[in-house]
Structures are given as C-alpha cells and as structure tokens.
Amino acid sequence: MPLPRIGPRWVLPTAGLLVVFFALLPDGSRGHAPGSLVQGLVEVAAAVACLLTARHVRGRARTVWALFAAGLSCWALTDLTAAALLARGTELPVLGPLDIGWIAFYPLVLAGVVLLYERLRPERGWQGLLDAHALVIGVACLAWVTTLRPAVSDRDTLEVTVSALYPALDLLSVVGLGWILVRHGRSTPDWMRWIVAALACQAVAGLAALEGSAVGISTVAAPVTSAAYVMASLMWVSAGRRRMASHERSWRPGVHSAPPPWSRALPFLGAGAVQFAAFLSGNRILGLVAGAVWCLAGLRIVETMRINQRLIEERDRLLVTDPLTGVNNRRYFEAELTRAAARAMRSGEPLALISFDLDRFKAVNDTFGHGAGDDLLSAVSTAATGVIRAGDVLCRLGGDEFVVIAPDADASGGTQIAERIRVAVRDAADAVIPGGGVTSSLGVASIPQHGLHPTDVLLHADEALYTAKSAGRDCVRVYDPAQNPLLVAD
C-alpha cells in the first residue's frame, strides 16, 4: 500500500496552510470538533503507516514500529473521541479523562524510542541517554523558574504538571534520537530524521499550548498547536513511507565510537542548570532534583570508567589472542616462553616445548576451500586445548603451526602430552573433513636436556617435527642431535 510522500520543501507551506485553516475555525480552538476531527483522522493515517511499516520490517524493528503504531492509535482515538463529544455540545475540561488517552501515547512511543536507540546508538554503554536526561531536566527546570512559574502561579499545580509533561516527554525523545543524528551526520537514514522531526513538532505543539494557556493567549496559540500536531502526524506518515522504501540493512546499526569530547560536559551542564534554578527560586524540591541530576552525572562517570576498562581488557586480549582459533598468538608465545624459561632456570625444573603442524593441510585448502581450512584450524585448536594440562600454554604461530609450552615436563612428559594431542587432532580433523586424511606431526625438545636457551630449544623442537614428517607423519619424535632430518613438504 503506497503512502503519501512529504518532502522537506513542503513542510513550511503545509504548516502555514494548516495554521490558517485552524485559525479560520469558528473559535480557533484545538478543542473544536472540526479541528479535533482533522487531527484524529491524520493521526489514524500515521498509525496505519507505522502499522504497515511494522509488517514490512523484521526482528526488533517490527516491535519498534508496532509500538509507534499503538501509541499513535491511542492519540488518534482520543482526538476522535474529543471530536465526538464536542460535536454533541459537551464541554471538555482543561484536565480530564481524555488526558489519560493522550498521555498513553508516551509510554508506548518512548518504549519504541528506547529500543530504537539501543539498536542504533553510536556509542558503547548508555552515556547518550544519561546525558539526555541530565540536559533535559536542567533545561526544563530553568524554563520553569524563569518563564513558566511566574505565568502559572495562580493555576492548579496538577493541571500545569500534566500540561508540561507533553513537551517534556517529546523533548526527551528528541534529545535521545537527535544524539544519533548528530553523531552519524549524513549517514543517518531519512526515516530517522522524520521521526525526530515528528517528535520535535509535537514538542512545539505542547510548548505552544502550555505557554499560550499560561500567559492568556490560548486563542492565538491554538492554531499553532493544532497545526503542529497535524504536521507531526504527517511526518510520522513520511517516516513510515521512507522506512518501507529503504532496504532492511540500509543503515548499519551498532557502529560504536567514542563520544565527542564536548559531550562529556553535558550531564554537568544539566546539573549546574538545575542547581542555578534552585538558587534562583529558593525551592528545596529543585535542590533535591539538582542532587538527582548530580547523581546522573556520577553515573555517567562510572559508566565511562566501566566502558574504558572493558576497552582496555578487550585491547589486551586482542593483542595476545589469535582471532581465528581463540588460542594465544605469536606475540604472547614469545613473551611467555621467555618467562617460562626464566622460571625453569631459577627452579631447576624442566620445560618442554611441543611443536606441531597439520599434515596435508594445504590439500584441504586447495580441495575444500579456505573456509574449510579455517574450520579445521578452529576444531584442532579446541581439541588440543582439551587434552593439554591446566598449566600448559597452546599458541598458534601462524598458518597451521602450533607450539605448546609445558612447564615442569621433561622430554618424556612432553612426549606423553604430544601423543594426546596427536590423537585428539586426528579425531577432530576427521570430524570436520571425514576421510580427509589430516593428521599432525609433533616434535618435542626440553630445557635443560636439549639446551638452555629457549630459542635453541624451540629450533630443536622444530627439527624433531621435521623428523616426524620424514618418519611418515602422524607421529611424535623427540629431538635427537645425532639425526639430521630432511625438510619435507607438507
């Protein structure tokens, strides 16, 4: 089902026409039956657009758009109910049961916004949401103290609170999703821009209604409020249309990057704004709010520290881990061999090195492809890790070459470990490539039996490996200085 297209160039003319239309109504009020009817019908179109989009997309995106459709349906039904009541001559109270329907829009839409933010947020952790809360609370408190409180001092507190709740929740959504727009810039999809624009229009409508009621210019503010709500609904329609027209993976989610330096000051600016508002008003409640926002700033610091710690741990792990097999890499092997050899020399305990590679591995890559070769290497690494001792260290040097550092093991003990590895590798290789004939050849050398310098002992283990290949492969050989093995092909 095609949805109507609304382009950016039509926004201002359409908004102007809507303002004129609502201003020409008999009393110019948003509560007038024709005005509420128009709003309700356009909101029905927005709900249908989001529902069609939910049917079009998959996974979590479907839940997001279904929540948007449910929220807009609550809003549309409430406006249509208001239109029906007004058409019957019923006077609607400033604060009444219909506000429940309008407010019901926000839990549903905010749930969708949070899910959308979680899926597309540009940073690790939740700094963006914490910043948004702190900043919005700070701006709201300043606006309350400097502008709204003097104007509504003679009005019912609950009425003012409910009226202010609409733009506050809209602004919170705008800040959360707007953060994604700012961070990703031009790479942000159009449908996301239209969602943010729709929420911004709703915030404008709520602020216009609140300010107009506060300063006694409701007749002037009502056309702007109604026009903004209709424009917001049209933007929801455009967001759904553009999302349906885009590919499922048109925008790659989950791209993490560090927040810009200036963003780190946002929670502190919000807390400072609330503190300043509390100072201007002398209100103890605002002082408590300021304390809560300072707690948000503290959470922001803790979250940043947690993320930095995780990044450091991840960096350290990647530096010493082979990305394909998950075992230790050559960098770790060189450092650990030096440490293990030094410990062995100090304690007088032996240290065995077991060097092994896979027989006929090149034929696997040539016959079955490199994907099969990668699967084989992963399976072999897992199998070898499962049969070595708890204190032994398995490292991949590159290709199909592996080394095991076995502390407190002489040549005899190293041979027993190597034999277990040989059997495990053969079984794992046969499970991955049945009948492929992939086995392993292993060479063993030890400190101090075959040398005192770790580099020499590693060389001797490699020579013993070549001896195993010369002996027919799929066997274990201990270094023998009397032998001079020929280097044979894999």
C-alpha positions in Angstrom: 0.0 0.0 0.0 1.7 3.2 -1.1 1.9 6.0 1.4 1.8 9.7 0.5 5.1 11.5 0.1 6.0 14.6 2.1 9.3 16.3 1.2 11.2 18.8 3.2 10.4 21.6 0.8 6.7 21.2 1.5 6.9 21.4 5.3 6.8 25.2 5.8 4.0 25.8 3.2 1.9 23.0 4.6 2.4 24.2 8.2 1.4 27.7 7.1 -1.8 26.5 5.4 -2.7 24.4 8.5 -2.2 27.4 10.8 -4.5 29.4 8.6 -7.1 26.6 8.4 -7.2 26.2 12.2 -7.3 30.0 12.7 -10.4 30.2 10.5 -12.4 27.8 12.6 -15.2 29.4 14.5 -13.4 29.7 17.8 -9.9 28.8 16.6 -9.6 26.3 19.5 -7.9 22.9 19.3 -10.9 21.6 21.3 -13.3 22.5 18.5 -15.0 19.5 16.9 -13.8 20.0 13.3 -10.2 20.6 14.5 -10.1 17.5 16.7 -11.7 15.5 13.8 -9.0 16.6 11.4 -6.3 15.8 13.9 -7.7 12.4 14.7 -8.0 11.4 11.0 -4.5 12.4 10.2 -3.3 10.6 13.3 -5.2 7.5 12.1 -3.2 7.8 8.9 0.0 8.0 10.9 -0.9 4.9 12.9 -1.7 3.0 9.8 1.6 4.0 8.2 3.5 2.7 11.3 1.5 -0.5 11.3 2.2 -1.1 7.6 5.9 -0.5 8.3 5.8 -2.9 11.2 4.5 -5.6 8.8 7.2 -4.7 6.3 10.3 -4.9 8.6 11.6 -7.8 10.7 13.1 -8.5 14.1 13.3 -5.8 16.8 12.4 -3.2 14.2 9.0 -4.7 13.9 8.5 -4.3 17.7 9.6 -0.6 17.4 7.2 0.3 14.7 4.4 -1.7 16.3 4.9 0.4 19.5 4.8 3.6 17.4 1.5 2.4 15.8 0.0 1.6 19.1 0.9 5.0 20.6 -0.4 6.9 17.6 -3.6 4.8 17.7 -4.2 5.9 21.4 -3.7 9.5 20.4 -6.0 9.2 17.3 -8.8 7.5 19.3 -8.6 10.1 22.0 -8.8 13.0 19.5 -11.7 11.3 17.7 -13.5 10.8 21.0 -13.0 14.5 21.8 -14.4 15.5 18.4 -17.5 13.3 19.0 -18.0 14.8 22.5 -17.6 18.3 21.2 -20.0 17.7 18.3 -22.6 16.8 20.9 -22.0 20.1 22.7 -20.1 18.6 25.6 -17.7 21.0 27.3 -14.3 19.4 27.8 -12.5 20.2 31.0 -8.9 21.5 30.9 -7.8 18.4 32.8 -10.0 15.3 32.4 -10.2 11.6 31.5 -9.2 12.3 27.9 -5.7 13.3 29.1 -5.2 9.6 30.0 -5.6 8.7 26.4 -3.2 11.4 25.2 -0.6 10.5 27.9 -0.9 6.8 27.0 0.8 7.7 23.7 4.1 8.4 25.5 4.9 5.1 27.3 4.4 3.2 24.0 6.3 5.6 21.9 9.1 6.1 24.5 9.5 2.3 24.6 9.9 2.3 20.9 12.4 5.2 21.1 14.4 3.3 23.7 14.5 0.1 21.6 15.5 2.2 18.6 18.2 4.0 20.5 19.5 0.7 21.9 19.7 -0.7 18.4 21.2 2.3 16.6 23.1 4.1 19.4 26.5 5.3 18.2 28.4 4.8 21.5 29.1 1.9 23.8 27.1 2.0 27.0 24.3 4.4 27.9 26.1 7.7 28.0 23.8 9.2 25.5 20.6 8.5 27.5 22.2 9.7 30.7 23.3 12.9 29.0 19.8 13.4 27.6 18.2 13.0 31.0 20.5 15.4 32.7 20.3 18.0 30.0 16.5 17.9 29.5 15.9 18.1 33.3 18.3 21.1 33.6 16.7 23.0 30.7 13.2 22.2 32.0 14.0 23.4 35.5 15.5 26.6 34.2 12.5 27.2 31.9 10.1 26.5 34.8 11.8 29.0 37.1 12.5 31.8 34.6 9.3 31.6 32.4 6.6 29.2 33.3 6.3 29.5 37.1 5.6 33.3 37.1 3.0 32.9 34.4 1.1 29.9 36.0 1.4 30.8 39.7 -2.3 31.2 40.0 -3.2 27.9 38.2 -3.7 24.4 39.5 -0.4 22.6 40.1 -1.6 19.2 38.7 -3.0 20.9 35.6 0.3 22.6 34.9 2.2 19.4 35.6 0.2 17.4 33.1 0.4 20.2 30.5 4.2 20.4 30.9 4.5 16.6 30.7 3.7 16.5 27.0 6.5 18.7 25.7 8.9 17.3 28.3 8.5 13.7 27.1 8.7 14.8 23.5 11.9 16.7 24.1 13.4 13.7 25.9 12.7 11.6 22.9 14.1 14.3 20.6 17.3 14.5 22.5 17.8 10.7 22.7 17.3 10.2 18.9 18.8 13.5 18.0 22.0 12.4 19.6 22.2 9.6 16.9 21.6 12.2 14.2 24.3 14.4 15.4 26.8 11.6 15.8 26.2 9.9 12.4 25.5 13.0 10.4 24.8 12.4 6.8 24.9 8.6 7.2 21.6 8.8 9.2 18.6 7.4 7.2 15.9 9.8 6.2 13.2 7.9 8.1 15.1 8.6 11.4 15.2 12.3 10.6 11.4 12.3 10.0 10.8 10.6 13.4 12.9 13.2 15.2 11.1 15.9 13.2 7.7 14.5 14.2 8.6 14.4 17.9 10.0 17.9 17.6 6.7 19.1 16.1 4.8 17.5 19.0 7.1 19.3 21.5 6.5 22.6 19.7 2.7 21.9 19.9 2.9 21.1 23.6 5.1 24.2 24.4 2.7 26.4 22.4 -0.3 25.1 24.3 1.4 25.4 27.7 2.8 28.9 27.1 -0.4 30.2 25.4 -2.5 28.9 28.3 -0.1 30.3 30.9 0.0 33.9 29.5 -3.6 34.0 28.4 -3.2 33.9 24.6 -4.8 30.5 24.0 -6.8 31.8 21.1 -3.5 32.8 19.3 -1.6 29.6 20.3 -4.4 27.2 19.5 -3.9 27.3 15.7 -0.2 26.8 16.0 -0.7 23.9 18.4 -3.2 22.1 16.2 -1.1 22.7 13.0 2.0 21.3 14.8 0.1 18.2 15.8 -1.1 17.6 12.3 2.3 18.2 10.9 3.7 15.7 13.3 1.3 13.1 12.1 2.2 13.8 8.5 5.8 13.4 9.4 5.1 10.0 11.0 3.5 9.0 7.7 6.6 10.1 5.8 8.9 8.3 8.2 6.9 5.1 7.7 6.9 5.5 3.9 10.7 6.1 3.8 11.4 3.2 6.1 9.3 0.9 3.8 11.2 2.2 0.8 14.6 1.6 2.3 16.4 -1.8 2.5 16.4 -3.7 5.7 20.1 -3.1 6.2 20.3 0.3 4.5 21.9 1.7 7.6 24.4 -0.5 9.5 23.4 -0.4 13.2 25.6 -0.9 16.2 28.5 1.2 14.9 30.3 2.2 18.1 32.6 5.1 18.5 33.8 7.3 21.3 31.6 10.2 22.1 33.0 13.7 21.2 34.9 15.4 24.0 32.3 18.2 24.4 29.6 15.7 25.2 31.3 14.7 28.5 30.3 18.1 29.9 26.5 17.7 29.2 25.5 16.0 32.4 27.4 18.5 34.4 25.8 21.4 32.5 22.4 19.9 33.2 23.2 19.5 36.9 24.5 23.1 37.0 21.4 24.4 35.3 19.2 22.7 37.9 21.4 24.0 40.7 21.1 27.5 39.3 17.4 27.2 39.0 17.2 26.1 42.7 19.3 29.1 43.7 17.1 31.5 41.8 13.8 30.1 43.2 15.0 29.0 46.7 12.9 25.9 46.1 14.0 22.9 48.2 12.4 20.5 45.7 14.6 21.8 42.9 17.5 21.4 45.3 16.6 17.7 45.5 16.3 17.5 41.8 19.7 19.0 41.4 21.1 16.3 43.7 19.4 13.7 41.5 21.0 15.2 38.4 24.4 15.2 40.0 23.8 11.5 40.7 23.2 11.1 36.9 26.5 12.9 36.3 28.1 10.5 38.7 26.6 7.5 36.9 27.9 9.0 33.6 31.4 8.9 35.1 31.0 5.4 36.4 29.6 4.2 33.0 32.5 5.8 31.2 35.0 4.2 33.5 33.4 0.8 33.1 33.5 1.2 29.3 37.1 2.3 29.3 38.0 -0.7 31.5 36.2 -3.1 29.1 38.0 -1.5 26.1 41.4 -1.9 27.8 40.6 -5.5 28.6 39.5 -6.1 25.1 42.6 -4.5 23.7 44.8 -6.6 25.9 43.0 -9.7 24.9 43.2 -9.0 21.2 46.9 -8.3 21.5 47.7 -11.8 22.6 44.8 -13.8 21.1 44.7 -15.4 17.7 41.4 -14.1 16.2 40.6 -17.3 14.2 41.2 -20.0 16.8 41.0 -18.1 20.1 44.3 -19.5 21.4 47.3 -17.4 22.2 49.2 -15.8 19.3 52.9 -15.5 18.5 53.2 -12.2 20.5 52.1 -14.0 23.6 54.2 -17.0 22.9 57.4 -15.1 22.7 56.8 -13.3 25.9 55.5 -16.4 27.8 58.4 -18.6 26.5 60.9 -16.1 27.9 59.1 -16.0 31.3 58.7 -19.8 31.5 62.3 -20.4 30.6 63.5 -18.0 33.3 61.3 -19.7 35.9 62.6 -23.1 34.8 66.2 -22.0 35.1 65.6 -20.5 38.6 63.7 -23.5 40.0 65.7 -26.2 38.2 62.6 -27.8 36.8 62.4 -28.9 33.2 60.4 -27.2 30.5 59.2 -29.0 27.4 58.3 -27.4 24.0 56.0 -29.3 21.7 55.9 -28.0 18.1 53.4 -29.4 15.7 51.6 -28.7 12.5 48.9 -30.4 10.3 49.8 -32.9 7.7 48.2 -32.3 4.2 46.7 -29.0 5.3 47.5 -27.3 2.0 45.5 -30.0 0.2 42.4 -29.2 2.4 42.6 -25.5 1.4 43.1 -26.4 -2.3 40.3 -29.0 -2.3 37.6 -27.7 0.1 38.5 -24.0 0.2 39.9 -21.7 2.9 36.6 -21.8 4.8 37.0 -25.5 5.5 40.6 -24.8 6.4 39.6 -22.2 9.0 37.0 -24.6 10.5 39.7 -27.3 10.7 42.1 -25.0 12.5 39.4 -24.0 15.0 38.5 -27.6 15.7 42.1 -28.6 16.1 42.8 -25.8 18.5 39.8 -26.7 20.6 40.8 -30.4 20.6 44.4 -29.7 21.6 43.3 -27.3 24.3 41.1 -30.0 25.8 43.9 -32.6 26.2 46.9 -30.4 27.5 47.4 -29.9 31.2 46.0 -26.9 33.1 49.3 -25.1 33.3 50.3 -25.7 29.6 50.0 -22.9 27.1 48.9 -23.5 23.5 49.9 -20.9 20.9 49.4 -20.6 17.2 52.4 -19.2 15.4 50.8 -18.8 12.0 49.1 -21.0 9.3 48.9 -24.5 10.7 51.9 -24.2 13.0 51.3 -24.6 16.8 53.5 -24.7 19.9 52.8 -25.9 23.4 54.8 -24.6 26.4 54.7 -27.4 29.0 56.2 -26.3 32.4 57.6 -29.0 34.7 57.8 -31.6 31.9 60.9 -33.2 30.5 61.2 -34.9 27.1 59.3 -38.0 28.4 56.5 -35.9 29.9 56.4 -33.8 26.7 56.1 -36.9 24.6 53.0 -38.1 26.6 51.3 -34.7 26.1 52.2 -34.7 22.4 50.7 -38.1 22.0 47.4 -37.0 23.4 47.5 -34.0 21.1 48.2 -36.3 18.1 45.1 -38.5 18.8 42.9 -35.5 19.6 43.9 -33.7 16.4 43.3 -36.7 14.2 39.8 -37.3 15.6 38.9 -33.6 15.4 40.2 -33.4 11.8 38.2 -36.5 10.8 35.1 -35.0 12.3 35.4 -31.8 10.2 36.6 -33.4 7.0 35.8 -37.1 7.0 38.3 -39.2 5.1 40.5 -36.2 4.5 43.5 -37.9 6.0 44.5 -34.8 8.0 46.9 -35.7 10.9 49.6 -34.0 12.8 53.4 -34.3 13.2 54.9 -33.3 16.5 58.4 -32.6 17.8 59.5 -32.4 21.4 62.5 -30.7 23.0 63.1 -29.7 26.6 65.1 -27.4 28.8 67.8 -28.3 30.1 68.0 -31.6 28.3 68.3 -30.2 24.8 69.7 -26.7 25.6 69.4 -23.8 28.0 68.4 -21.0 25.6 64.7 -21.0 24.7 65.3 -20.1 21.1 67.6 -23.0 20.6 65.2 -25.4 22.3 62.4 -24.2 20.0 64.6 -24.7 17.0 65.3 -28.3 18.2 61.6 -28.9 18.6 61.0 -27.8 15.0 63.8 -30.2 13.9 62.1 -33.0 15.8 58.9 -32.1 14.0 60.6 -32.5 10.6 61.9 -35.8 11.8 58.4 -36.9 12.5 57.4 -35.9 8.9 60.3 -37.8 7.5 59.2 -40.8 9.5 55.8 -40.9 7.7 53.7 -38.2 9.6 51.1 -38.7 12.3 53.7 -39.4 14.9 55.7 -37.9 17.7 59.5 -37.5 17.8 61.9 -36.2 20.4 64.9 -34.2 19.3 68.0 -36.2 18.7 71.1 -34.3 17.9 72.5 -37.3 16.1 69.9 -37.0 13.4 69.9 -34.5 10.5 66.2 -34.6 9.2 65.4 -33.5 5.7 62.8 -30.8 5.4 59.9 -32.4 3.7 56.9 -30.7 2.1 53.5 -30.6 3.9 
